[in-house]
């Protein structure tokens, strides 16, 4: 999704099927879908294509005119912001319930919108509902409704034909730097959404002191010093035994998916609470996925005056001994201190993931390392490193061809990995080493 892509916003009262239509349009189960009003709270962005037209889609929380819960006013404000940004607005209503008072209130707001509004009558699963939709929803004053079933896909093609006809023309974009996907992860209520707002410089995410405000993994595309960033805000991850079934379980699954599709994870800790076992567990998930990792210690401004960052960072890396390559940074998401350094570290880690080393240079470094510290021998024999090559990037992956991969002890594998890091950097990102027999029989990697 380009930062200049036309934007289509899905709005309406709660539980009319906005998330189901969002998933249908972007072609993936990106939004959490539950038969429970208010499941979607933040704006959730995705990319869609119809014919030759590419555009962005934003799912929003339900627009309620009367406050009925702790988040209602916040959700309504997010929806209004999405409407203000949109090039086309899809106003969803429910053919099962028919027009309601809240529908009429939302319609009154949308009649003042600058962007064109398409009235979408959802859950029209049969001809009777389709006919009733066209008859009943005229009274909202937004033209003839398009009857669809987001769940089954009925009528969605006709809807998309209307949407692309209303989209503004987009000129050819200048070549942009490669996008960096950054996932903001951590335990609940450590300030992830506040951090995203600090990076963006606007209230894009709902921020609340109640744990669990963010349920979806929410994508936001922004430009930062000529680089395109895809920032993914995620739901907090609690210990496995404390994860509730239903929406929370879906949300944790979305967070794991966000880790899988990001380049770099920003792991946010609460400095006032220290480093918890769950923090190290989440960092382990990031390292296991082979991603970049920047650990941001939030609320540093609230730490005691005698708190020493050098000592805290050293203790942190001791706890993250499986990822000594991680970058660390002290920040305050509330007042914005440390944010510039944090973004710079994330960009450096993303760039390190894409570094490719020539085979000749690799082998010169590795052969010197083997000559300096040869593998120890055992009754089974001695490991011989024949040559090494880089097989892939993101993460950088190195294949060592050896006489017998079973002789590659963990400690020696770590020594060779540290040799590569010392010679070529790779600060902030995982790398992978694979040991393979000369005949091609791979026996494990690290």
C-alpha positions as CSV (number, residue, x, y, z in Angstrom):
1,X,0.0,0.0,0.0
2,X,1.5,3.3,-1.0
3,X,1.3,6.3,1.3
4,X,-0.5,8.1,-1.6
5,X,-3.0,5.3,-2.4
6,X,-6.7,6.3,-2.5
7,X,-8.4,5.4,0.8
8,X,-11.8,3.7,1.2
9,X,-13.3,3.9,4.7
10,X,-15.8,1.4,6.1
11,X,-18.1,3.0,8.7
12,X,-21.4,2.3,10.4
13,X,-22.8,1.4,13.8
14,X,-21.4,-1.5,15.6
15,X,-21.9,-5.1,14.5
16,X,-23.1,-4.5,11.0
17,X,-20.3,-6.5,9.3
18,X,-17.6,-3.9,8.7
19,X,-14.8,-6.2,9.6
20,X,-16.2,-9.1,7.5
21,X,-16.3,-6.8,4.5
22,X,-12.8,-5.5,5.2
23,X,-11.5,-9.1,5.2
24,X,-13.4,-9.7,2.0
25,X,-11.9,-6.7,0.3
26,X,-8.2,-7.2,1.4
27,X,-8.4,-11.0,0.8
28,X,-7.2,-12.1,4.2
29,X,-8.5,-12.6,7.7
30,X,-6.8,-9.4,9.0
31,X,-9.7,-8.0,11.2
32,X,-10.9,-9.9,14.3
33,X,-14.5,-11.0,13.5
34,X,-16.8,-11.9,16.4
35,X,-20.5,-11.7,16.9
36,X,-20.0,-9.1,19.6
37,X,-20.5,-5.4,19.2
38,X,-17.4,-3.2,19.6
39,X,-14.8,-5.8,18.6
40,X,-13.0,-3.4,16.3
41,X,-11.8,-0.3,18.1
42,X,-8.8,1.1,16.2
43,X,-8.5,2.0,12.6
44,X,-7.2,-1.1,10.7
45,X,-5.6,-0.5,7.3
46,X,-5.2,-3.0,4.5
47,X,-4.5,-3.1,0.7
48,X,-7.0,-4.0,-1.9
49,X,-7.0,-4.4,-5.7
50,X,-9.9,-4.5,-8.2
51,X,-9.1,-4.8,-11.9
52,X,-6.2,-2.4,-12.5
53,X,-7.0,-0.3,-9.4
54,X,-5.0,-0.4,-6.1
55,X,-6.4,1.3,-3.1
56,X,-6.2,1.3,0.7
57,X,-9.1,0.2,3.0
58,X,-9.6,1.2,6.6
59,X,-11.9,-0.6,9.0
60,X,-13.2,1.5,11.9
61,X,-14.9,0.9,15.2
62,X,-18.7,1.4,15.2
63,X,-20.0,5.0,15.1
64,X,-22.3,5.5,18.0
65,X,-23.8,8.9,18.7
66,X,-24.8,8.1,22.3
67,X,-22.0,7.0,24.6
68,X,-22.6,3.4,25.8
69,X,-19.3,2.3,27.0
70,X,-15.8,3.2,28.2
71,X,-14.4,3.3,24.6
72,X,-17.5,4.7,22.6
73,X,-16.3,8.3,22.4
74,X,-12.8,7.3,21.5
75,X,-14.0,4.8,18.8
76,X,-16.3,7.4,17.3
77,X,-13.5,9.9,17.1
78,X,-11.3,7.4,15.3
79,X,-14.1,6.7,12.8
80,X,-14.6,10.4,12.2
81,X,-10.9,10.8,11.5
82,X,-11.0,7.9,9.0
83,X,-14.0,9.6,7.3
84,X,-12.0,12.9,7.1
85,X,-9.1,11.1,5.4
86,X,-11.2,8.9,3.0
87,X,-11.6,9.4,-0.8
88,X,-14.7,7.1,-0.7
89,X,-16.9,6.1,2.3
90,X,-18.8,2.9,2.5
91,X,-21.6,3.2,5.0
92,X,-22.7,-0.3,6.1
93,X,-26.2,-1.0,7.4
94,X,-27.8,-4.3,8.4
95,X,-30.7,-5.8,6.3
96,X,-31.6,-8.1,9.1
97,X,-32.5,-5.3,11.5
98,X,-33.5,-2.8,8.9
99,X,-32.9,1.0,9.4
100,X,-32.4,2.0,13.0
101,X,-32.2,5.3,14.9
102,X,-28.4,5.0,15.2
103,X,-28.3,4.4,11.4
104,X,-30.1,7.6,10.8
105,X,-27.8,9.5,13.2
106,X,-24.7,8.2,11.4
107,X,-26.3,9.1,8.0
108,X,-26.8,12.6,9.2
109,X,-23.1,12.9,9.9
110,X,-22.2,11.3,6.6
111,X,-24.4,13.7,4.6
112,X,-21.9,16.4,5.6
113,X,-18.9,14.4,4.4
114,X,-16.9,15.8,1.5
115,X,-16.1,12.4,0.0
116,X,-18.7,10.4,-1.9
117,X,-20.7,7.9,0.3
118,X,-21.9,4.5,-0.9
119,X,-24.7,3.0,1.1
120,X,-24.0,-0.8,1.6
121,X,-26.8,-3.0,2.8
122,X,-25.0,-6.0,4.3
123,X,-26.3,-9.5,5.2
124,X,-28.5,-9.5,2.1
125,X,-28.1,-13.3,1.8
126,X,-31.3,-14.0,-0.3
127,X,-33.4,-12.2,-2.9
128,X,-36.0,-11.2,-0.3
129,X,-33.5,-9.4,1.8
130,X,-32.0,-7.8,-1.3
131,X,-35.3,-6.4,-2.4
132,X,-36.2,-5.2,1.1
133,X,-32.9,-3.5,1.5
134,X,-33.5,-1.4,-1.6
135,X,-37.0,-0.4,-0.4
136,X,-36.2,0.3,3.3
137,X,-32.9,2.2,3.2
138,X,-33.8,4.9,0.7
139,X,-35.1,6.9,3.7
140,X,-31.5,7.5,4.9
141,X,-31.1,10.0,2.1
142,X,-27.9,8.5,0.7
143,X,-29.2,7.1,-2.6
144,X,-29.8,3.5,-3.6
145,X,-28.2,1.0,-1.4
146,X,-25.9,-1.7,-2.8
147,X,-27.1,-5.1,-1.4
148,X,-24.2,-7.4,-0.4
149,X,-23.3,-10.3,1.8
150,X,-19.8,-9.7,3.1
151,X,-19.8,-13.2,4.6
152,X,-20.6,-15.0,1.3
153,X,-19.3,-12.5,-1.2
154,X,-22.7,-11.8,-2.9
155,X,-22.8,-8.4,-4.6
156,X,-19.2,-7.5,-3.6
157,X,-18.1,-7.3,-7.2
158,X,-20.8,-4.8,-8.1
159,X,-19.9,-2.8,-5.0
160,X,-16.2,-2.7,-6.0
161,X,-17.2,-1.5,-9.5
162,X,-18.9,1.5,-7.9
163,X,-16.0,2.1,-5.6
164,X,-13.3,2.2,-8.3
165,X,-15.4,4.5,-10.4
166,X,-15.4,7.0,-7.6
167,X,-11.7,6.8,-6.7
168,X,-9.5,9.7,-7.7
169,X,-6.9,9.3,-10.3
170,X,-3.4,8.7,-8.9
171,X,-0.4,9.8,-10.9
172,X,2.7,7.8,-11.3
173,X,4.6,7.6,-8.0
174,X,8.3,8.4,-7.9
175,X,10.4,5.5,-6.9
176,X,10.3,5.1,-3.1
177,X,12.8,3.4,-0.8
178,X,11.9,-0.1,0.2
179,X,9.2,-0.3,2.9
180,X,10.2,-1.3,6.4
181,X,7.5,-3.2,8.4
182,X,7.9,-2.5,12.2
183,X,5.7,-4.3,14.7
184,X,5.2,-2.8,18.1
185,X,4.9,-5.7,20.6
186,X,4.9,-6.2,24.4
187,X,2.8,-7.0,27.4
188,X,-0.7,-5.3,27.8
189,X,-0.7,-1.7,28.9
190,X,3.0,-0.8,28.6
191,X,2.2,2.1,26.1
192,X,2.4,0.5,22.7
193,X,-0.4,2.7,21.2
194,X,1.1,5.8,22.9
195,X,4.4,4.9,21.3
196,X,2.8,4.7,17.8
197,X,1.2,8.0,18.3
198,X,4.5,9.5,19.4
199,X,6.2,8.2,16.2
200,X,3.4,9.4,14.0
201,X,2.9,12.7,15.8
202,X,-0.9,12.3,15.9
203,X,-3.6,10.4,17.7
204,X,-3.9,7.6,15.2
205,X,-4.4,4.8,17.9
206,X,-6.9,4.8,20.8
207,X,-5.0,5.3,24.0
208,X,-6.5,4.3,27.3
209,X,-5.4,3.2,30.8
210,X,-7.5,0.0,30.5
211,X,-5.4,-3.0,29.5
212,X,-6.4,-4.6,26.2
213,X,-7.5,-1.5,24.3
214,X,-5.9,-2.6,21.1
215,X,-7.3,-5.9,19.8
216,X,-6.2,-6.1,16.1
217,X,-2.7,-5.8,14.7
218,X,-3.2,-2.4,13.1
219,X,-1.1,-1.2,10.1
220,X,-0.3,2.5,9.6
221,X,1.9,3.6,6.7
222,X,4.0,6.7,7.1
223,X,7.0,8.4,5.7
224,X,10.1,9.1,7.9
225,X,13.0,10.9,6.4
226,X,12.4,9.5,2.9
227,X,11.7,6.0,4.1
228,X,8.3,4.4,4.1
229,X,7.4,2.7,7.4
230,X,4.6,0.3,7.9
231,X,3.9,0.5,11.7
232,X,2.0,-2.4,13.1
233,X,0.4,-1.8,16.5
234,X,-0.6,-5.0,18.3
235,X,-2.5,-6.3,21.2
236,X,-0.6,-7.0,24.4
237,X,0.6,-10.6,24.9
238,X,-0.1,-12.1,28.3
239,X,1.3,-15.3,29.7
240,X,-0.2,-18.3,27.8
241,X,-2.1,-19.5,30.9
242,X,-3.8,-16.2,31.3
243,X,-5.0,-15.7,27.7
244,X,-8.8,-15.7,27.6
245,X,-10.7,-17.6,24.8
246,X,-12.5,-15.7,22.1
247,X,-11.4,-12.2,21.1
248,X,-8.2,-12.2,23.2
249,X,-7.1,-15.5,21.7
250,X,-7.7,-14.1,18.2
251,X,-5.8,-10.9,19.1
252,X,-2.7,-12.9,20.3
253,X,-2.8,-14.9,17.1
254,X,-2.8,-11.6,15.1
255,X,0.2,-10.4,17.1
256,X,2.1,-13.6,16.3
257,X,1.2,-13.0,12.6
258,X,2.4,-9.4,12.9
259,X,5.8,-10.7,14.2
260,X,6.0,-13.1,11.2
261,X,5.4,-10.4,8.7
262,X,7.5,-7.6,10.1
263,X,11.1,-6.8,9.4
264,X,11.8,-5.4,12.9
265,X,9.9,-5.8,16.2
266,X,10.0,-2.9,18.7
267,X,9.6,-4.7,22.1
268,X,8.2,-2.2,24.6
269,X,9.0,-2.7,28.3
270,X,7.8,-0.7,31.3
271,X,11.0,0.5,32.9
272,X,9.2,1.0,36.3
273,X,8.4,-2.7,36.4
274,X,11.8,-4.0,35.3
275,X,12.3,-6.9,32.9
276,X,9.7,-9.6,33.3
277,X,9.6,-13.2,32.3
278,X,6.9,-12.4,29.7
279,X,9.1,-9.7,28.2
280,X,11.9,-12.3,27.6
281,X,9.3,-14.7,26.2
282,X,8.1,-12.2,23.6
283,X,11.7,-11.4,22.7
284,X,12.3,-15.1,22.2
285,X,9.4,-15.3,19.8
286,X,10.9,-12.4,17.8
287,X,14.4,-14.0,17.8
288,X,13.0,-17.4,16.8
289,X,11.2,-15.8,13.9
290,X,14.5,-14.4,12.7
291,X,13.5,-10.8,12.9
292,X,15.2,-7.6,13.9
293,X,14.7,-6.6,17.5
294,X,14.9,-3.2,19.2
295,X,14.0,-3.2,22.9
296,X,12.5,0.1,24.1
297,X,12.4,0.7,27.8
298,X,9.4,3.0,28.3
299,X,8.6,5.4,31.1
300,X,12.3,6.1,31.7
301,X,11.2,9.6,32.7
302,X,9.4,8.1,35.7
303,X,12.4,6.1,36.9
304,X,14.2,7.2,40.1
305,X,16.7,10.0,39.6
306,X,19.6,7.7,40.4
307,X,18.6,5.1,37.8
308,X,21.6,4.3,35.5
309,X,20.8,3.5,31.9
310,X,24.1,1.7,31.3
311,X,23.5,-0.6,34.2
312,X,19.9,-1.2,33.2
313,X,20.8,-2.0,29.6
314,X,23.5,-4.4,30.7
315,X,21.0,-6.2,32.9
316,X,18.5,-6.3,30.1
317,X,20.9,-7.9,27.7
318,X,21.8,-10.5,30.3
319,X,18.2,-11.4,30.4
320,X,18.1,-11.5,26.6
321,X,21.3,-13.6,26.4
322,X,19.7,-15.5,23.4
323,X,19.7,-12.2,21.5
324,X,22.8,-10.2,22.5
325,X,22.6,-8.5,19.2
326,X,19.4,-6.6,20.1
327,X,19.4,-2.8,20.1
328,X,18.2,-1.1,23.4
329,X,16.9,2.3,23.9
330,X,15.5,4.4,26.8
331,X,12.4,6.3,25.9
332,X,9.3,8.1,27.1
333,X,6.4,7.5,24.8
334,X,4.4,10.2,26.7
335,X,6.8,13.1,26.3
336,X,8.5,11.8,23.1
337,X,12.1,11.6,24.4
338,X,14.2,8.9,22.8
339,X,11.7,8.4,19.9
340,X,14.1,9.6,17.2
341,X,16.9,7.2,18.4
342,X,14.3,4.4,18.5
343,X,13.2,4.9,14.9
344,X,16.8,5.2,13.8
345,X,17.7,1.9,15.5
346,X,14.8,0.2,13.8
347,X,15.8,1.5,10.4
348,X,19.4,0.3,11.0
349,X,18.2,-3.1,12.0
350,X,16.0,-3.4,8.9
351,X,19.0,-2.3,6.7
352,X,21.2,-4.9,8.4
353,X,18.8,-7.6,7.5
354,X,19.2,-6.8,3.8
355,X,23.0,-6.9,3.7
356,X,24.6,-9.4,1.3
357,X,28.3,-10.4,1.7
358,X,30.3,-11.7,-1.2
359,X,31.4,-15.4,-1.0
360,X,35.1,-14.5,-1.3
361,X,35.0,-12.0,1.5
362,X,33.0,-14.4,3.7
363,X,35.5,-17.2,3.2
364,X,38.5,-15.0,4.0
365,X,36.9,-14.0,7.3
366,X,35.8,-17.5,8.2
367,X,39.2,-19.1,7.3
368,X,41.0,-16.6,9.5
369,X,38.6,-17.4,12.3
370,X,39.2,-21.2,11.9
371,X,42.9,-20.7,11.8
372,X,42.8,-18.6,15.0
373,X,40.5,-21.0,16.9
374,X,40.3,-24.4,15.3
375,X,37.4,-26.8,16.2
376,X,38.2,-29.2,19.0
377,X,38.6,-32.9,18.1
378,X,36.6,-35.8,19.6
379,X,36.4,-39.5,19.3
380,X,34.0,-38.9,16.3
381,X,36.6,-36.8,14.6
382,X,37.3,-33.1,14.0
383,X,35.0,-30.6,12.2
384,X,36.5,-29.1,9.0
385,X,34.9,-26.0,7.5
386,X,35.3,-26.3,3.7
387,X,33.6,-23.1,2.6
388,X,30.7,-20.7,3.4
389,X,28.2,-18.8,1.3
390,X,25.3,-16.5,2.0
391,X,22.1,-18.2,0.9
392,X,19.6,-15.5,1.7
393,X,18.8,-12.1,3.3
394,X,16.0,-11.0,5.7
395,X,17.4,-12.6,7.8
396,X,20.9,-13.0,6.6
397,X,21.4,-16.8,6.2
398,X,24.8,-18.4,5.9
399,X,25.5,-22.0,4.8
400,X,28.7,-23.6,6.1
401,X,29.7,-26.6,4.0
402,X,31.6,-29.0,6.3
403,X,32.9,-32.6,6.4
404,X,30.4,-33.7,9.0
405,X,27.6,-31.4,10.3
406,X,27.1,-33.5,13.4
407,X,30.5,-32.4,14.6
408,X,29.5,-28.7,14.7
409,X,29.1,-28.1,18.4
410,X,26.8,-25.4,19.6
411,X,29.6,-23.4,21.1
412,X,31.6,-23.4,17.8
413,X,28.5,-22.4,15.8
414,X,28.1,-19.5,18.2
415,X,31.8,-18.6,17.7
416,X,31.4,-18.5,13.9
417,X,28.2,-16.4,14.2
418,X,30.0,-13.9,16.5
419,X,32.8,-13.8,13.9
420,X,30.4,-12.8,11.2
421,X,28.8,-10.2,13.4
422,X,32.2,-8.8,14.4
423,X,33.3,-8.5,10.7
424,X,30.1,-7.4,9.1
425,X,27.9,-5.9,11.8
426,X,24.3,-7.2,11.6
427,X,23.5,-5.1,14.7
428,X,19.8,-5.4,15.7
429,X,18.9,-8.4,13.6
430,X,18.9,-12.2,13.9
431,X,21.1,-14.1,11.5
432,X,20.9,-17.8,10.7
433,X,23.7,-20.3,10.2
434,X,23.2,-23.7,8.6
435,X,25.8,-26.5,8.6
436,X,25.6,-28.8,5.7
437,X,27.7,-31.8,4.7
438,X,29.6,-31.5,1.5
439,X,27.4,-34.2,-0.1
440,X,24.4,-32.0,0.7
441,X,23.1,-33.7,3.8
442,X,22.0,-30.9,6.2
443,X,22.1,-31.9,9.9
444,X,20.7,-28.9,11.7
445,X,21.4,-25.2,11.9
446,X,21.3,-22.4,14.4
